[in-house]
């Protein structure tokens, strides 16, 4: 695994893991203890009911009561100054906050998300059915649906499939939510046994020879003090320092990077980046690439984004992306510092997932029109055309051997396939969604 790939995620946690929801600065009052002392978490689901300030979400682990209060920040695309009253049953939501007793979740941030957002479920496989998997998670058993389009990745297994799964395996399933809150898996992965890659983010508390202690600032280990080993293979990046090493690390530095947790629990750093005192975030559309400069069109105007050999790039579907993989028209998020009002120096650039030719895609929406070889879905981002052919498979509730002519305008539809250069989706599977 390339240790540089996830650096940007460590720099812009909220931007990349939870969209552009401004929840990191949410007020910390309200019921319960100060959320800064809680273990941060997120939950995704479909609204089943709204009662007072509580939302009941259908999720892969069953119903979850999401409690909001006057300090909860809401984000609803297209709605100015949104609030709880702007949500309705059937909306797909993501909430950031912390778990209370049982299946109660206290939210300091709530966002309406796209129905085709890809989400993970991880845990130990406890049951295997014909088209469902039951996964034991930290909050109970999760239901994960699989179908003929689901891809399996199992170490040391050539052309793996569902028959290669075994009860007791640890798996990570990634897919989209069904209207009933269950997860329909696009990919089911059995992690490689042995050392585990992970993110490092926090404040340096102490340094002793080749080891430093960090107070973590994210994830399940939030607020814990962890000793991190370094060696000759550890890559350091310190602003203004050429060929840096652990000797250039200082107590109080805010760092991010990558590490490996060995089977004995030892954490060894592979990449350590000292962050500037003020890390800023910028998003926009790439208008031009001029040498090592990305020209972005943003809401505030044109900005020149400076990159160099130390800039980390993240592009969906690419293992070791570089500036050459960023294209005109891409929507990107950059993390770094402002040089002046029109110049931004980037330590990381991430291309947002989109409709890159050849990349897999999932689209959900209402059928606007149905032709002989295509159908058009109305989505949150506007109309999207699905192209079908003799290889396209269909699923329509209550219909045996369904086809395109069994889909009508107004039907809720989900389609999978591959993006074409013209922005259409070459569909390998099209299904009418039930339960709506």
C-alpha positions in Angstrom: 0.0 0.0 0.0 1.3 3.4 -0.9 1.7 5.3 2.4 1.0 8.6 0.7 -2.5 7.8 -0.5 -4.3 8.5 2.7 -2.4 11.6 3.9 -4.9 14.0 2.6 -7.7 12.2 4.4 -5.8 12.8 7.6 -5.4 16.5 6.9 -9.0 17.2 5.9 -11.0 14.7 7.9 -14.3 16.5 7.7 -14.0 17.4 4.1 -13.2 14.0 2.8 -15.0 11.7 5.3 -18.2 13.7 5.8 -18.5 15.9 2.7 -18.3 19.6 3.3 -20.4 19.6 6.4 -19.2 22.3 8.8 -19.5 20.1 11.9 -16.0 20.3 13.2 -16.7 23.7 14.7 -20.1 22.7 16.1 -20.9 24.1 19.6 -20.3 21.6 22.3 -23.2 22.4 24.7 -26.4 20.4 24.9 -27.2 17.2 26.8 -24.6 14.9 28.0 -20.9 15.5 28.6 -18.7 17.7 26.5 -18.5 15.9 23.1 -14.8 16.6 22.9 -14.4 14.0 25.6 -16.5 11.5 23.7 -15.4 9.1 21.1 -16.3 10.6 17.8 -18.5 8.5 15.4 -20.7 8.7 12.4 -23.9 6.9 11.5 -25.7 6.7 8.1 -29.3 5.7 7.4 -32.7 6.4 6.0 -35.2 8.4 8.0 -38.1 6.3 9.2 -39.7 8.8 11.5 -39.3 12.2 13.0 -40.5 12.9 16.6 -39.7 16.2 18.2 -35.9 16.6 18.0 -35.3 12.9 17.4 -34.8 11.2 14.1 -35.3 7.4 13.7 -32.9 6.0 11.1 -33.1 2.7 9.4 -29.5 1.5 9.3 -27.6 -1.7 8.6 -27.6 -2.4 12.4 -31.3 -1.7 12.8 -33.2 1.4 14.0 -31.1 4.1 15.5 -32.5 7.1 17.4 -30.5 10.2 16.4 -31.0 12.9 19.0 -30.5 16.6 17.9 -30.6 19.8 19.9 -30.3 23.5 19.4 -26.6 23.2 18.8 -26.8 20.6 16.0 -25.6 21.9 12.7 -27.6 20.8 9.6 -26.5 20.7 6.0 -29.1 20.1 3.2 -27.9 20.8 -0.4 -29.8 23.7 -1.9 -31.4 24.8 1.3 -30.3 28.1 2.9 -30.0 28.0 6.7 -31.4 24.4 7.0 -32.8 22.8 10.1 -34.7 19.8 11.3 -37.9 21.0 9.7 -36.4 20.6 6.2 -35.9 16.9 6.6 -38.6 14.3 5.6 -39.0 10.6 6.0 -37.1 8.7 3.2 -34.2 11.1 3.3 -30.7 9.6 3.3 -28.7 11.1 6.2 -25.2 11.1 7.7 -24.8 12.2 11.3 -21.6 13.0 13.2 -21.6 12.8 17.0 -21.3 10.0 19.6 -23.1 6.9 20.7 -25.2 7.0 23.9 -26.8 4.0 25.6 -28.1 1.3 23.4 -28.9 2.4 19.8 -29.1 6.1 20.7 -26.8 8.5 18.9 -26.3 12.2 19.9 -25.6 14.3 16.8 -23.7 17.6 16.6 -23.9 17.5 12.8 -26.5 16.1 10.4 -26.3 16.1 6.6 -28.6 14.9 3.9 -26.4 12.7 1.6 -26.7 11.2 -1.8 -28.5 7.9 -2.2 -25.6 6.5 -4.1 -23.0 7.3 -1.4 -20.7 4.3 -0.9 -20.4 3.4 2.8 -18.5 0.7 4.8 -19.6 -2.0 7.2 -16.8 -3.9 9.0 -16.8 -6.7 11.5 -16.8 -10.5 11.9 -19.0 -12.6 9.6 -21.6 -14.4 11.7 -23.9 -15.8 9.1 -24.0 -16.4 5.3 -27.2 -16.5 3.4 -28.1 -16.9 -0.2 -28.2 -13.1 -0.8 -27.3 -11.6 2.6 -24.4 -11.6 5.1 -24.7 -10.9 8.8 -21.8 -9.0 10.2 -21.2 -8.5 13.9 -20.2 -4.9 14.5 -19.6 -2.9 17.7 -23.2 -1.8 17.7 -24.9 -5.1 16.9 -25.4 -7.3 13.8 -25.5 -5.6 10.5 -27.4 -6.8 7.4 -25.4 -6.7 4.2 -27.0 -7.7 0.9 -25.0 -9.2 -2.0 -25.9 -9.9 -5.6 -24.4 -11.0 -8.9 -22.7 -7.6 -9.2 -20.9 -7.9 -5.8 -17.1 -8.1 -6.2 -15.1 -10.2 -3.6 -11.5 -9.7 -2.6 -10.0 -12.5 -0.6 -6.2 -12.8 0.0 -4.5 -15.7 -1.9 -7.8 -16.7 -3.6 -7.9 -16.6 -7.3 -11.2 -15.4 -8.7 -12.9 -15.3 -5.3 -16.7 -15.5 -4.8 -19.3 -15.9 -2.1 -18.5 -19.6 -1.6 -15.0 -18.6 -0.4 -16.4 -16.7 2.6 -16.5 -18.5 6.0 -18.2 -17.7 9.3 -15.7 -16.0 11.6 -13.9 -14.1 8.9 -13.4 -10.4 9.4 -14.7 -8.5 6.4 -15.2 -5.0 5.2 -18.3 -4.5 2.9 -18.6 -1.3 0.9 -21.8 -0.4 -0.8 -25.0 1.8 -0.9 -27.9 1.9 1.5 -31.3 0.3 0.5 -34.5 2.1 1.4 -34.8 -0.3 4.4 -31.4 0.8 5.7 -29.6 -2.4 4.9 -26.4 -2.2 2.9 -26.1 -3.5 -0.7 -22.5 -4.4 -1.1 -20.5 -3.5 -4.2 -17.3 -5.0 -2.8 -16.7 -7.4 0.1 -13.1 -7.6 1.2 -11.3 -10.0 3.6 -8.4 -7.9 5.0 -4.9 -9.3 4.6 -3.8 -10.8 7.9 -0.7 -9.4 9.6 0.3 -5.8 10.1 -2.4 -3.2 9.6 -2.0 0.2 7.9 -3.5 3.2 9.6 -3.5 6.9 9.9 -1.5 9.0 12.3 -2.8 12.3 13.5 -2.2 14.2 16.7 0.1 16.3 18.8 3.7 15.3 19.7 4.1 15.0 23.5 7.6 13.6 23.8 10.6 12.5 21.7 13.2 10.0 22.7 15.8 8.8 20.2 13.9 7.0 17.5 10.5 7.0 19.3 7.9 9.8 19.8 4.7 9.9 21.8 1.6 11.4 20.2 -1.8 12.3 21.6 -4.2 11.1 18.9 -6.7 13.5 17.4 -9.0 11.2 15.4 -10.6 7.8 15.2 -11.3 5.2 17.9 -8.1 6.1 19.7 -9.1 9.8 20.2 -7.2 11.4 23.0 -5.0 8.4 23.7 -1.2 8.6 24.1 0.6 6.3 21.7 4.3 5.6 21.3 5.4 5.5 17.7 8.6 3.9 16.5 10.6 5.2 13.5 13.5 3.8 11.6 15.5 4.4 8.4 12.5 3.7 6.2 10.3 6.4 7.9 9.7 9.4 5.6 9.6 12.8 7.3 8.2 16.0 5.9 8.8 19.2 7.9 8.0 22.7 6.5 11.1 24.6 5.5 13.5 21.7 6.2 15.4 19.7 3.6 15.9 16.0 4.2 14.2 16.1 7.6 14.4 13.4 10.2 13.1 12.7 13.7 15.7 15.2 15.0 13.6 18.0 13.3 10.4 16.9 15.2 9.5 19.1 18.2 7.2 18.7 21.2 4.0 20.4 20.4 4.1 19.7 16.6 0.8 18.7 15.0 1.5 15.8 12.8 -0.3 13.6 10.3 0.8 10.6 8.3 0.8 6.8 8.0 1.8 4.0 10.3 1.7 0.2 10.7 0.3 -1.5 13.7 2.2 -4.8 14.1 0.5 -7.9 15.4 2.1 -7.3 18.8 0.5 -3.9 19.0 3.6 -1.9 18.2 3.0 1.2 16.0 5.7 2.0 13.4 5.5 5.2 11.4 6.0 5.0 7.6 5.2 8.7 7.0 5.3 11.6 9.3 4.2 15.1 8.2 4.5 18.1 10.4 1.5 20.3 9.6 1.7 24.1 9.2 0.3 26.1 12.1 -2.8 27.0 10.1 -4.0 24.4 7.7 -6.6 25.8 5.3 -9.0 24.0 2.9 -9.9 25.0 -0.6 -12.3 23.4 -3.1 -13.1 24.2 -6.7 -13.0 23.1 -10.3 -9.8 22.7 -12.2 -9.7 25.2 -15.0 -6.1 24.7 -16.1 -2.9 22.9 -15.3 0.1 25.1 -15.9 3.3 23.3 -15.0 3.1 22.5 -11.3 0.2 25.0 -10.8 -3.4 24.0 -10.7 -5.8 26.9 -11.6 -9.0 26.5 -9.7 -12.3 28.2 -10.2 -13.8 28.7 -6.8 -16.8 30.5 -5.4 -14.5 33.4 -4.5 -12.8 33.6 -7.9 -9.7 32.1 -9.6 -7.0 30.7 -7.4 -3.5 29.4 -8.3 -2.8 26.3 -6.3 1.0 25.6 -6.0 2.2 22.0 -5.9 5.7 20.5 -5.6 7.4 17.2 -5.1 6.0 17.0 -1.5 2.4 17.5 -2.4 0.3 14.4 -1.9 -2.4 13.6 -4.5 -5.4 11.4 -4.1 -7.4 10.3 -7.2 -10.3 7.8 -7.1 -9.2 4.5 -8.6 -5.5 5.3 -8.8 -2.9 3.7 -6.5 -0.1 6.2 -7.0 -1.5 9.4 -8.5 0.4 12.5 -9.4 -0.3 15.9 -10.7 -0.5 14.4 -14.2 -3.6 12.5 -13.2 -5.6 15.6 -12.3 -7.7 16.7 -15.3 -9.4 19.9 -16.4 -12.9 19.8 -15.1 -12.1 17.8 -12.0 -13.6 18.9 -8.7 -10.8 18.9 -6.1 -10.2 19.7 -2.5 -6.8 21.1 -1.5 -5.2 21.4 1.9 -2.4 23.8 2.7 -1.8 27.5 3.4 -2.6 30.8 1.7 0.3 32.7 0.2 -1.9 35.6 -0.8 -5.6 36.2 -1.8 -5.0 34.4 -5.2 -2.3 31.9 -4.4 -2.6 28.7 -2.3 0.3 26.4 -1.4 -1.0 22.8 -1.3 0.4 20.0 0.9 -2.4 17.7 -0.4 -4.8 17.6 -3.3 -7.8 15.2 -3.6 -10.0 14.7 -6.6 -13.6 14.2 -5.6 -15.2 11.0 -6.9 -17.1 11.7 -10.1 -17.8 10.5 -13.6 -14.4 9.6 -14.8 -14.4 7.5 -18.0 -13.9 3.8 -17.2 -14.6 4.2 -13.5 -17.5 2.2 -11.9 -20.5 4.1 -10.9 -23.8 3.8 -9.1 -26.8 6.1 -9.8 -30.1 6.3 -8.0 -33.1 8.4 -8.8 -36.5 8.5 -10.4 -37.0 7.5 -14.0 -37.8 10.6 -16.0 -38.1 8.8 -19.4 -37.6 5.3 -20.8 -36.5 4.6 -24.3 -35.6 1.5 -26.3 -31.9 1.5 -25.4 -31.7 4.0 -22.5 -33.4 5.6 -19.6 -32.9 8.9 -17.9 -32.9 9.2 -14.1 -33.5 12.4 -12.2 -30.9 12.6 -9.4 -29.8 15.2 -6.9 -27.2 16.3 -9.5 -29.6 16.5 -12.4 -30.6 14.1 -15.1 -28.3 11.2 -15.9 -28.6 8.9 -18.9 -28.3 5.1 -18.5 -27.3 3.2 -21.6 -28.4 -0.5 -21.7 -27.6 -3.4 -24.0 -28.1 -7.1 -24.3 -25.8 -7.7 -21.3 -27.7 -5.5 -18.9 -29.5 -7.4 -16.1 -32.8 -6.1 -14.7 -34.6 -6.6 -11.4 -38.2 -5.5 -11.0 -40.2 -6.6 -8.0 -42.9 -9.1 -8.9 -41.8 -9.5 -12.5 -40.2 -12.7 -13.8 -37.5 -12.2 -16.5 -37.9 -8.4 -16.4 -36.6 -6.0 -19.1 -36.4 -2.3 -19.8 -40.0 -2.2 -20.9 -41.0 -3.1 -17.3 -39.7 0.2 -16.0 -42.0 3.2 -16.0 -41.5 6.9 -15.6 -41.6 7.7 -11.9 -40.2 4.4 -10.7 -37.4 4.7 -8.2 -34.4 3.1 -9.9 -30.8 2.1 -9.1 -28.3 1.4 -11.8 -24.7 0.2 -11.8 -22.2 0.3 -14.5 -19.2 2.2 -16.0 -19.0 5.9 -16.8 -18.5 6.9 -20.5 -16.6 9.9 -21.7 -19.9 11.8 -22.5 -21.1 11.4 -18.9 -23.6 8.6 -19.6 -23.5 5.4 -17.6 -23.1 2.1 -19.4 -25.4 0.0 -17.2 -24.6 -3.6 -16.3 -27.5 -3.8 -13.9 -30.7 -1.8 -13.5 -33.2 -2.4 -10.7 -36.5 -0.9 -9.6 -36.3 -0.2 -5.8 -39.0 -1.6 -3.6 -40.3 -0.2 -0.4 -40.7 3.4 -1.5 
